[in-house]
Amino acid sequence: MGELKEYKCPACGGAVRFDSHTQKMKCPYCDTEFDVEAIKEYDEQLEKDKEKKDDFSGWQTDAGSQWEEGETDTIHVYTCQSCGGEIIADDNTGASVCPFCGNPVIIKDRFEGSLKPDCVIPFKLDKKQAKSAYYQYIKGKPLLPRVFKNENHIDAIKGIYVPFWLFDGDVDADIRYRATRVRVWSDSKYDYTQTSYYSLERRGNMSFSAVPVDGSEKMEDALMESLEPFHMEEAVDFKTAYLSGYLADKYDVDEQQSEQRARTRMKISAEEVLGNTVAGYASSVPESSCIHVTGGKAQYALYPVWILNTTWKGKSYLFAMNGQTGKMTGNLPVDNGLYAKWLLGLTGIFSAISFLILFLFSLAGI
């Protein structure tokens, strides 16, 4: 059984947690604030003073059926140091809260040795701000069912430190494009169109730093990427105190498994950069591409993410917010009736424009 970590308030003994507003540890009971380093030193002193360790092991009964072989391999039971309640976690849970007393707990062995993160971006936005951002996000969506705002409810809001691999790399890109320019003119008898074709080559060397790749199978890669950017200049050296009051997972997709996605992201970015230099042409299509990616140095980091789950008409909808910048993303239902009216409206606008153009041409005698 692994060891849980709780940070205690030196003033009243309550469990303290990291406060995203003050960037300090704060006791919710007496409102006393402490620097992260001060709490760490106080905790180390408490560890030195400990002579005995209480055992709050839970009792077992004959109720329930037997587990199948291997079924409990990824399930771990811990004892809350504050109330003695049992906390159940899987292999990847690094921080949680006690379901009985609500105190934040950290599972120390998830972040020790080779599993210890290099850095962490602390939460800057709290749960109240995440809830406010959600309601702001669903405002003004023209195709959102009108009753969704009133009938859906937030089932859960969780602040989670999501594991990421951050890759550095260098890219040498060489791309050839087939481009066209079109010239149109008329005389008294004919309309003319001249199309000129060009072969363009673009080369460039680029360096990428801290390209993030989500290291958790629980989180959709596309959802996490839509929350970017995270600002690495605000990252700090990892300390378990930053996890207090939040959930946290260790990676279950390792560095080697993440390398290909990092290389693909660098390749796509390099292609976009070179593609943006092809300007002044009617069209441009890549004909050949040679991308050489080198480097591969990686860091293990934890990024702050608020996860919101809502329910409407029996269906669950997932939303996520960047806990550093407040950027929100998620999936929303669409009102089919409003969507049909929207399409009809666009059709009407295009028809009116076409009619106006034909009318002007007829006036001009064309």
C-alpha positions as CSV (number, residue, x, y, z in Angstrom):
1,M,0.0,0.0,0.0
2,G,1.4,3.4,-1.0
3,E,1.6,6.4,1.3
4,L,-0.7,9.4,1.2
5,K,0.5,12.9,1.8
6,E,-1.6,15.7,3.4
7,Y,-0.2,19.2,4.1
8,K,-1.3,20.4,7.5
9,C,-1.9,24.0,8.6
10,P,0.7,25.1,11.2
11,A,-1.9,27.4,12.8
12,C,-4.9,25.1,13.3
13,G,-3.9,21.6,11.9
14,G,-6.4,21.6,9.1
15,A,-5.6,20.3,5.6
16,V,-4.2,23.1,3.5
17,R,-4.5,23.4,-0.3
18,F,-2.9,25.4,-3.1
19,D,-4.8,28.6,-3.8
20,S,-4.8,29.6,-7.5
21,H,-5.4,33.3,-6.8
22,T,-2.6,34.0,-4.3
23,Q,-0.3,31.2,-5.6
24,K,0.2,30.2,-1.9
25,M,-1.0,27.4,0.3
26,K,-4.2,28.4,2.2
27,C,-6.0,26.8,5.1
28,P,-9.8,26.7,4.4
29,Y,-10.5,26.6,8.1
30,C,-8.6,29.6,9.5
31,D,-7.7,31.4,6.2
32,T,-4.0,31.5,7.1
33,E,-1.7,31.6,4.0
34,F,1.8,30.2,3.7
35,D,4.4,30.1,1.0
36,V,4.8,26.7,-0.7
37,E,8.4,26.4,0.5
38,A,7.4,27.2,4.1
39,I,4.8,24.5,4.1
40,K,7.3,22.1,2.7
41,E,9.8,22.9,5.5
42,Y,7.1,22.6,8.1
43,D,6.0,19.2,6.7
44,E,9.6,18.0,6.7
45,Q,9.8,18.9,10.4
46,L,6.6,17.1,11.2
47,E,8.0,14.0,9.5
48,K,11.2,14.1,11.6
49,D,9.0,14.5,14.8
50,K,6.9,11.4,14.0
51,E,7.7,8.5,16.2
52,K,4.6,6.4,15.8
53,K,2.3,5.9,12.8
54,D,-1.4,5.2,13.3
55,D,-3.0,2.3,11.4
56,F,-6.6,3.0,10.3
57,S,-7.0,-0.1,8.3
58,G,-10.6,-0.8,7.2
59,W,-12.4,-4.0,8.3
60,Q,-13.4,-6.8,6.0
61,T,-16.7,-8.7,5.9
62,D,-18.0,-11.7,3.9
63,A,-20.4,-9.5,1.9
64,G,-20.0,-9.3,-1.9
65,S,-18.7,-11.7,-4.4
66,Q,-15.1,-12.7,-5.0
67,W,-12.9,-10.8,-7.4
68,E,-11.7,-12.5,-10.5
69,E,-8.0,-13.2,-10.9
70,G,-6.1,-10.0,-11.8
71,E,-9.2,-7.9,-11.4
72,T,-7.8,-5.9,-8.5
73,D,-4.3,-5.5,-9.9
74,T,-4.9,-1.8,-10.7
75,I,-7.0,-1.0,-7.7
76,H,-5.4,0.4,-4.5
77,V,-6.9,1.3,-1.2
78,Y,-5.5,4.1,1.0
79,T,-6.4,5.4,4.4
80,C,-7.1,9.1,5.0
81,Q,-4.8,10.5,7.6
82,S,-7.5,12.9,8.8
83,C,-10.6,10.8,9.3
84,G,-9.5,7.2,8.7
85,G,-11.8,6.7,5.7
86,E,-10.8,4.5,2.7
87,I,-9.7,6.1,-0.5
88,I,-9.8,3.9,-3.6
89,A,-7.5,4.8,-6.6
90,D,-6.2,3.2,-9.7
91,D,-2.6,2.9,-10.9
92,N,-2.5,6.4,-12.4
93,T,-4.2,8.5,-9.7
94,G,-1.6,10.9,-8.2
95,A,-3.8,13.2,-6.2
96,S,-7.4,13.0,-5.0
97,V,-9.8,14.0,-2.2
98,C,-11.2,11.9,0.6
99,P,-14.8,11.1,-0.2
100,F,-15.7,11.3,3.6
101,C,-14.1,14.4,4.9
102,G,-13.1,16.2,1.7
103,N,-9.5,16.7,2.6
104,P,-7.0,16.8,-0.4
105,V,-4.6,13.9,-0.5
106,I,-1.5,13.1,-2.6
107,I,-0.3,9.6,-3.4
108,K,3.4,10.1,-3.0
109,D,4.7,7.0,-4.8
110,R,3.0,8.1,-8.0
111,F,5.5,10.9,-8.3
112,E,8.7,9.4,-7.0
113,G,11.8,8.2,-8.8
114,S,11.6,8.0,-12.6
115,L,7.9,9.0,-12.4
116,K,8.6,12.5,-10.9
117,P,7.5,15.3,-13.1
118,D,10.1,17.9,-14.2
119,C,7.8,20.8,-13.8
120,V,4.2,21.9,-13.2
121,I,2.1,24.9,-14.3
122,P,0.0,25.8,-11.2
123,F,-3.7,26.5,-11.4
124,K,-4.4,30.2,-11.8
125,L,-8.2,30.0,-12.1
126,D,-10.6,28.4,-9.5
127,K,-13.7,26.3,-9.7
128,K,-16.0,29.4,-9.6
129,Q,-14.3,30.9,-12.6
130,A,-14.5,27.6,-14.4
131,K,-18.3,27.5,-13.9
132,S,-18.6,31.1,-15.0
133,A,-16.6,30.4,-18.1
134,Y,-18.8,27.5,-19.0
135,Y,-22.0,29.6,-18.9
136,Q,-20.2,32.3,-20.9
137,Y,-19.1,29.7,-23.4
138,I,-22.7,28.5,-24.1
139,K,-24.0,32.1,-24.5
140,G,-24.6,33.4,-28.0
141,K,-24.4,30.0,-29.8
142,P,-27.1,30.5,-32.5
143,L,-27.6,26.8,-33.1
144,L,-27.8,25.8,-29.4
145,P,-31.3,24.6,-28.3
146,R,-32.9,27.4,-26.3
147,V,-33.9,25.1,-23.4
148,F,-30.4,23.7,-23.1
149,K,-29.2,26.6,-21.0
150,N,-32.1,26.1,-18.5
151,E,-32.4,22.3,-18.5
152,N,-28.8,21.1,-18.5
153,H,-27.0,20.9,-15.2
154,I,-23.4,20.6,-14.2
155,D,-22.8,17.1,-12.8
156,A,-19.2,17.7,-11.7
157,I,-16.4,20.2,-12.0
158,K,-12.9,18.8,-11.3
159,G,-9.6,20.5,-11.3
160,I,-7.1,17.9,-12.8
161,Y,-3.4,18.1,-13.4
162,V,-3.0,16.3,-16.7
163,P,0.3,14.7,-17.6
164,F,2.1,15.9,-20.7
165,W,5.3,15.1,-22.5
166,L,7.1,18.2,-23.8
167,F,9.3,17.7,-26.8
168,D,12.1,19.8,-28.3
169,G,13.1,19.3,-31.9
170,D,14.6,20.7,-35.0
171,V,12.9,20.5,-38.4
172,D,14.5,20.8,-41.9
173,A,11.7,21.2,-44.4
174,D,11.8,21.2,-48.2
175,I,8.5,21.5,-50.1
176,R,7.7,22.0,-53.8
177,Y,4.3,23.6,-54.8
178,R,2.4,23.7,-58.0
179,A,0.9,27.2,-58.2
180,T,-1.3,29.1,-60.7
181,R,-2.1,32.7,-61.6
182,V,-5.2,33.5,-63.6
183,R,-5.7,36.5,-65.9
184,V,-9.2,37.3,-67.3
185,W,-10.1,40.0,-69.9
186,S,-12.6,40.6,-72.7
187,D,-12.9,42.3,-76.0
188,S,-16.0,43.1,-78.1
189,K,-16.3,39.5,-79.2
190,Y,-14.8,37.1,-76.6
191,D,-14.0,36.6,-73.0
192,Y,-10.4,35.3,-72.4
193,T,-8.9,33.4,-69.5
194,Q,-5.1,32.8,-69.2
195,T,-3.8,30.4,-66.6
196,S,0.0,30.4,-65.9
197,Y,1.6,27.6,-64.0
198,Y,4.6,27.8,-61.6
199,S,6.8,25.4,-59.8
200,L,7.7,26.9,-56.4
201,E,10.2,25.6,-53.8
202,R,10.3,26.5,-50.2
203,R,13.0,25.5,-47.7
204,G,13.4,26.3,-44.0
205,N,15.0,25.3,-40.7
206,M,12.9,25.6,-37.6
207,S,13.3,24.8,-33.9
208,F,10.5,23.8,-31.7
209,S,10.4,23.9,-27.9
210,A,8.1,22.2,-25.4
211,V,5.7,20.8,-28.0
212,P,3.0,19.2,-25.7
213,V,1.7,15.7,-26.1
214,D,-1.0,14.5,-23.8
215,G,0.3,11.5,-21.7
216,S,-3.1,10.3,-20.4
217,E,-5.3,7.8,-22.2
218,K,-8.3,9.2,-20.3
219,M,-8.0,12.5,-22.1
220,E,-8.8,12.9,-25.7
221,D,-5.8,14.3,-27.6
222,A,-7.9,16.6,-29.7
223,L,-9.6,18.0,-26.6
224,M,-6.3,18.7,-24.9
225,E,-4.8,20.3,-28.0
226,S,-7.7,22.6,-28.3
227,L,-6.9,24.1,-24.9
228,E,-3.5,25.3,-26.0
229,P,-1.5,27.4,-25.6
230,F,-0.1,26.8,-22.1
231,H,2.5,29.4,-21.1
232,M,5.7,27.6,-20.1
233,E,7.3,30.7,-18.8
234,E,5.0,30.3,-15.7
235,A,6.0,26.7,-15.1
236,V,7.8,25.9,-11.8
237,D,9.8,23.0,-10.5
238,F,7.5,20.2,-9.4
239,K,6.5,20.1,-5.7
240,T,3.7,17.9,-4.5
241,A,2.2,20.8,-2.6
242,Y,0.9,22.3,-5.8
243,L,-1.3,19.2,-6.2
244,S,-3.1,19.7,-2.9
245,G,-6.8,20.3,-3.5
246,Y,-6.8,19.0,-7.0
247,L,-6.9,15.7,-8.8
248,A,-3.8,14.5,-10.6
249,D,-2.9,11.5,-12.8
250,K,0.5,10.2,-13.7
251,Y,1.1,9.3,-17.3
252,D,0.0,6.0,-18.8
253,V,1.2,6.9,-22.3
254,D,5.0,6.9,-22.0
255,E,7.6,9.1,-23.7
256,Q,8.4,6.6,-26.5
257,Q,4.7,6.2,-27.3
258,S,4.3,10.0,-27.6
259,E,7.3,10.6,-29.8
260,Q,5.4,10.0,-33.1
261,R,2.6,12.4,-32.3
262,A,5.2,15.1,-31.3
263,R,7.0,14.6,-34.7
264,T,3.7,14.8,-36.5
265,R,2.8,18.0,-34.8
266,M,6.2,19.6,-35.7
267,K,5.8,18.4,-39.3
268,I,2.3,19.9,-39.7
269,S,3.5,23.2,-38.1
270,A,6.5,23.4,-40.5
271,E,4.3,22.7,-43.5
272,E,1.9,25.5,-42.4
273,V,4.7,28.0,-41.9
274,L,6.2,27.3,-45.4
275,G,2.7,27.2,-47.0
276,N,1.9,30.7,-45.6
277,T,4.9,32.1,-47.6
278,V,3.2,31.0,-50.9
279,A,1.2,34.2,-51.5
280,G,-0.1,36.1,-54.6
281,Y,-1.2,33.0,-56.5
282,A,-4.8,31.9,-57.4
283,S,-4.0,28.4,-56.2
284,S,-1.1,26.3,-54.7
285,V,-0.9,22.6,-54.2
286,P,2.0,20.8,-52.5
287,E,3.6,18.4,-55.0
288,S,6.4,16.9,-52.9
289,S,7.4,17.3,-49.3
290,C,10.6,16.2,-47.4
291,I,10.5,16.9,-43.7
292,H,13.5,15.9,-41.5
293,V,12.9,16.0,-37.7
294,T,15.8,15.7,-35.3
295,G,16.2,16.2,-31.5
296,G,13.6,14.6,-29.3
297,K,14.6,15.8,-25.8
298,A,11.5,15.5,-23.6
299,Q,10.3,16.8,-20.2
300,Y,7.5,15.4,-18.1
301,A,5.1,18.1,-17.0
302,L,1.7,18.5,-15.4
303,Y,-0.8,21.0,-16.9
304,P,-3.9,22.5,-15.1
305,V,-7.2,21.6,-16.6
306,W,-10.8,22.0,-15.3
307,I,-13.1,19.2,-16.5
308,L,-16.9,19.9,-16.5
309,N,-19.6,17.2,-17.1
310,T,-23.1,18.3,-17.9
311,T,-26.3,16.2,-18.7
312,W,-29.2,17.1,-20.9
313,K,-31.9,14.8,-22.1
314,G,-30.0,11.8,-20.7
315,K,-26.9,12.5,-22.7
316,S,-23.6,13.6,-21.2
317,Y,-21.5,16.5,-22.6
318,L,-17.9,17.1,-21.7
319,F,-16.2,20.5,-21.5
320,A,-12.6,21.4,-20.6
321,M,-11.0,24.7,-19.5
322,N,-7.4,25.7,-19.5
323,G,-6.7,26.3,-15.7
324,Q,-4.0,28.8,-16.6
325,T,-5.6,30.9,-19.4
326,G,-9.3,30.2,-19.1
327,K,-9.7,29.0,-22.7
328,M,-12.8,26.8,-22.9
329,T,-13.8,24.0,-25.3
330,G,-16.4,21.3,-25.4
331,N,-19.1,19.6,-27.4
332,L,-22.6,21.1,-27.7
333,P,-26.0,19.9,-28.9
334,V,-27.4,21.4,-32.1
335,D,-31.1,22.3,-32.6
336,N,-32.0,20.7,-35.9
337,G,-34.9,23.1,-36.5
338,L,-32.6,26.1,-36.0
339,Y,-30.0,24.5,-38.2
340,A,-32.5,24.0,-41.0
341,K,-33.7,27.6,-40.8
342,W,-30.0,28.8,-40.8
343,L,-29.4,26.8,-44.0
344,L,-32.5,28.2,-45.6
345,G,-31.4,31.7,-44.6
346,L,-28.1,31.3,-46.3
347,T,-29.8,29.9,-49.4
348,G,-32.0,32.9,-49.5
349,I,-29.1,35.3,-49.1
350,F,-27.2,33.7,-51.9
351,S,-30.3,33.6,-54.2
352,A,-30.8,37.4,-53.6
353,I,-27.2,38.1,-54.4
354,S,-27.4,36.1,-57.6
355,F,-30.6,37.8,-58.6
356,L,-29.0,41.2,-58.0
357,I,-26.0,40.4,-60.1
358,L,-28.1,39.2,-63.0
359,F,-30.2,42.3,-62.8
360,L,-27.2,44.6,-62.9
361,F,-25.8,42.6,-65.9
362,S,-29.1,43.0,-67.7
363,L,-29.1,46.8,-67.1
364,A,-25.6,47.0,-68.5
365,G,-26.6,45.0,-71.6
366,I,-24.1,42.2,-70.9
